[in-house]
Amino acid sequence: MGNLTRSDNLDILMVTDNNLENIVGGAEESLRIICRGLGREFKIGIIQPGPVSRKIADVSYFCVTADNRLKSVVKNPRALIRFILAVKETISVTTPRVVHTNLQISFFIVAFLKKLGIIPKHTHLIHTERGLYVKYNSLIRFVFFFCMTELNTLVTTTEFNARLWKEKLEKKKLPISITVIENTAGELFESIDEGTDKSDRSQVVIGFAGRYARWKNWPLALDISERLNDVLGDTVMVKMAVGCLDEESLMETRAMFERLKDSLGDRFDGRVNLSIEEMNQFYYDVDIFILTSEPNTESFGSTLVEAMSRKTVVLTTNSGGKETDHVQNPTAL
């Protein structure tokens, strides 16, 4: 476990489920953006699984497990206990005024420690809930409400999700402050290369991007790609950028890529685990970006914001994110 570089006391301690450098995703990028912003004014620390390769300036790191994801840690009882004890020790030493979690497992652990009195009751606990309420089954909802008795502030990324949680929390008589803070694409996407001209292309470039997960509905992306190829032929190109967190998702992604390569040949370009800088170029290269996620599974859909910042047309399913900003129904293609 790392040592603080400035003082033992922190203003804010972030606890997250995934390694910020080795895991590609919206939650990870959002937390990096937050830490870069707050680190200029506050003493910030991060408890994350896995090693640190690229530290954010003015932020202290505590790496408490070799695994890159807490999802792997919870499958090993001994590793989970070691992680919980490490979190307890870090909070005891750094005495943060605020503890912030941005994913479910870390929230459950921190809230449980606060419930036991291991984390002082006066510590302000903030949780950013990126998952839609309707996505969770009854058991997960029960665990959420059990832990939310220790929560001070709930942050959501959309008004839609805030309304869902507010209604349920009021029924449970849990007086929790709810704040909506919409995702930002980050500094990289706040300016644009005006020299890029998408109109001077002989092909329409269709793009799909996201983590390889069931709710991202990659079979729909595959179906759309093949149908467009049947209709448009040589005038269409498909690009995919897929985040793979394990060997199983990598194998399934490669199988999908091989199928599309057989259908489209050189008019298909599939990449895995691109950096945010590489994703920036991906959006420049794409004319139309399509989000195929299943209904009510996206907390925001940050890929849509990133794509639009590059003057890319976006289409989305009824994914549950910020749909008012997007053109819907990609299946109409």
N, C-alpha and C positions, 0 to 999 in steps of 0.2 A: 504494500500500500504506500502511495506517494506521500511526501511531506509538503506542508504548506510553504510557500516561498516568501510570504510577507509577514503574516502574523497568525496566531492560532485561531483567532476569532474571524468568523465569516458573517457577512450580511445575508447572503443567500446561498443555500446549498441545493444544487440540482441533483436529483436522483433519477436515472433513466434506465430503461430496459435493455437498450442496445448500444453497442460501441459506436461512437460518433464518427470515427474515421473509416471503419471497415464495413459498416452497414449503410447501404444506399436507401434513402427513403425520405418522405416528407417530414416525418416527425424528427428525424435526426438533423435534417437541414434547418428546420425551424428552430430547434434548440441551439444550434450553432449561431444562427442569426441573433437570437435573444442574448446569448452569452457575449457575443462581440459587442452588442449595444450596451448591455448593463455593465460589462467589465470596465468600462471607462469611468464609471461613477461609483460602483459598489465593489466590495470584496466578494468575488464569486468563486464557488468551488463546485466540482462535478464528481459525483460517484458514478462510474460507468463500468460495465463489464469489459474485459479484454484490455489489451495494451494501448498505450498512447503513442501515436506516430507523428501527429501534427497538432501541437498544442495551440489553443487560442490564446492570444496575448492577454496578460493580466488575469488569467483564470488558473486556479489551482486544481489539480487532478488527483483523484483517488481511485486507483484501479484495484479492485478487490477480488477479481477472479480472472482466470486465463480465458474463459469462454467469451465470445463476442456478444452473446445474447443471454438474457436471464431465462428465456424459454428453455434453453439447454440446462441451465443451472437447477431449475426447479424439478427436473427429472431425476436429479441426484440428491437425495435427502441430506447427505453429509455436506455436499457443496452448497446447498441452500442454507443450511445452518451456519456454515462459515461466512456466507455472504451477509446473512442477517446480523451476525456478531460484528462483522466488519463495518456495516452501516451504523450499528449502535455505537461502536468505538469512535468512528469518524465524527458522528454528531456530538458525542460526549466531549471530544477534544476541541472541535471547532465552534461549538455553541452557536449555530446560526440563528438569526432572528426569524428567518423565513426558510422553509423547506418547500421546494417545488418539484412535483413529479409530472411527467408528461405521457406516461404509458401505464397500463393497468397493473402489471405485476409489482413495479416499484411503488405505486400508490398503495396497494394492499399491504405491502411490507411496512412502509413508513407509517401508515395509519394504524396498523396493528401494534407497532412499537409505541406509538403515542397513546393508544388505548391502554397499554400495559403500564404507562407512566415512565417508560424508559426514555422516551422523548418528552421533555417538559411540556405541560399543557399550554403554557403561554407561547410556545412556538407556533407561528402562523403557518398553517399547512395550505398550500395552493396546489390544486391538481388541474392540469389542462387535459380535458377529455376530448380526444380526437375521434373516438368511436361513437357512432349514433346509438342512442338508447335502444331503438327498436332492433338493433342488430344482436343484442345480448339475449341469451336464454334465461330462464327463471333462476337458475342457480347463480349465474354470474351477477344478475341484478340483486339477488339476496346479499351476496358478498359486498357489492358496491354499497348498498344502503347500510350494512353493518359497519363498514369502514367510514362512511360519510358522516357518522356521528362525531368524528374527530376532525372533519374538514372545515376550514374557514372560508375558503373561496374556491368556487368552481369556475374554470374558464372553458368556454367552448369556442370553436372557430366559425360557427354560423348561428344566426338568429333561430333558424329552424331547430337545431339541436338544443339550443338554450331553452326554447319553449317546451320541448319534450321533457327535459330534465326538471325544469321549474314546476311543471304540472305534477310530476311524480314526487318531487321533494316536498311540495306543499301538502300533498296527501299524507306523506310520512311525518309531517310536522317537523321537518328539519330546516331550521332557519339559516340556510347557507347563502352567502352572497354569490350571485352569478354574473359573470362578465363575459362579453363577447369580444374577442380579439381575433380579427381575421388574419389569415396567413399572409405573409409577404413573400414575394419571390426572392428577395435579397438584393444586395447591392449590385451583384453581377448583372441583374436583369433591369436595373433602373435606368440604364442608357442603352442605346441601340446603334448599331453600325448602319448608318443611312446609305452606305454604298452597296448594300445587298439588295439586288433587284430580283424578286421572285417571279416577275411577269415574263422575263426572258428565258423561259424554259420550254423544252419540247415535250416534257412529260409532267403529269400531275403527280406530286410526291405525297403519299399518304403516310402518316406517322402514328405509331402506337407506342406508349411507354408506361412503365409501372413495374411494381414488384410482381413476381410470379406467385400469385395466391389465388385461391378458388374464387373469391369475390371479385377479383379483377376481370374474370370472364375472358380469358385468352382464347377459348374456343370461338367466341363471337368475333374476336379480332381476326382469327384465322379464316372464319367463314366470310367475313366482309372482304378480306384481301382476295380470296379466291373468286368471289362473285365479281368484284371489280375487274379482276384479270380477265374473266370470261367476257365481260361487256366492253371493256376499254382496250384490252390487249396491250400492245407495245406502248401505248400512251400513258400508262400508269406505272409508277414505281412505289414499292412499299418499304418503309424503314421501321425497324423495331428496336427499342432499347429496353431490356428486361433486367430487373434486379433479382438476383438469385441468392438466397440466404443459406441454402444447403445443397447437398449433392442431388437429392431427389428433384428439386425444382430445376437444377441445372440440366439434368438429364431430360426432363420433360420439355424444357425450353429448346434444347438442341434438337429434339425430335420434331418440334414445331418448325424450327428453322429449316431443317432438312426437307420437310414437306413443302414449304414455301419456295425453297430453292429449286425443287423439282418442278414446281408450277411456273415460277416467274424467271428462273435463271438469274442473270446478272441484274435484273430489275428488282431483286430483293436484297436488302442489307440488314442483317440482324446482329446486334451487339449485346454483350452482357456486362452488367455492373460498371456502367460509365460514370466517370466523375462528373461533378456539377459543371465543370468547364467544358467537358465533352458533350454534356446535355445541352449546354448553351448553343453549341454548333449544330447539334441535332435539330433544334427548333428552327434555326436559320435555314436548314436544308429542307424543311418540311413545308408543304403548302397547306395541307389540311391535317389537323391533329384530332384523333378520335379516342375518347375515353369510353371503354366498354363495360365498366364496372356494373355489378348487379345492383338492383334497386336498393336504396337506403343503406349503402355500405361505405360511402365516402364521407369523411368528416368535412372535407373542403374540396379536394381535387386540385392540389397546388400545381400539378403538371399543366392544368388548363391555364392558370395565370402565367406561368412561365412561357407557355406556347404563345399566348396572346401578346406578350411583351415583345415577341419577335415578329409581329404582324402576321401571325399564322391563324387561319380560320380554325375554330374548334367546334366539334360536335360531341355530345355526350348523351348517355342514357340517363334515366331518372335515378342518378347515382346517390342522391341525398346530399351532395355538396352544395356549393353556391350556384344553383342552377339558373338563377335569375340573370347571371352574367353570361350564360352560354346558350348556344343554339342546341336544341335537343334532338334525340332520335336518329342516331347514326344508321339504324337498320333501314331507314327510308332510302338510303343509298342503293 
